[in-house]
């Protein structure tokens, strides 16, 4: 977690772009619950498209919020994440693993939205870095 007034700001890293995106999804969840305590009882396929990587990342991370709000689904892992670049932009496929909300997992925060503000998606020598600001 990085210091940012009124909002939450984090960086997620990965050896691949896919791993960095997956870790960013877990970082969003980590601002609301401890994803490490969530059981992988349910798998939900996720498919998103974006004209560029920032739009793809926002749509992907917003799915964490959407599933929590509409299905009370707690994300605990991201599996089989694939990102492809095509003529009209980027496509992402993944499986969110987790469980329905129960009293077993404490909810300690709230994320209202994922923003484009100060977003970074950068390759480095041996890894990728994703920086995201969320509205809490």
Residue, then its C-alpha position, 0 to 999 in steps of 0.5 A: x500500500x502506498x501513501x495517497x490522500x483519501x484513496x488507496x494506492x498500491x503497486x502489484x508486481x509479477x514475473x509476467x504481465x498476467x501475474x502482475x494483473x492477478x496480484x493487482x486483483x488480490x491487492x484490491x481484495x486486500x483492501x476489503x478482506x484478507x484474501x489469504x483466509x478465503x477458501x477456493x470453493x468456487x471458480x468464476x470465469x472472467x472475460x474482459x476486453x479493453x482498447x488498451x492495457x489501462x482499460x483492460x486493467x480497470x475492467x478486470x479489477x472492477x470485476x472484483x468489486x462487482x462480484x462482491x457487491x452482486x454475489x457477495x463473492x470473496x476473491x481468494x485467488x486468480x488462476x489461468x490468467x491469459x492476456x492477448x493483444x488483438x486488432x481491436x485491443x486486448x482480451x483477458x481470460x481468468x478464473x477467480x477462485x473464492x467463496x461466498x461471504x460468511x461470518x468466517x471472513x471479516x470485511x474491514x474496508x470498502x473500495x468504491x471504484x478503480x480509477x485511471x488516476x496515476x495508473x502505471x503498467x510498466x515492464x522492467x528487466x525481469x518483472x512487470x509493475x502495476x500501480x493503481x489508485x482506488x476510491x474508498 
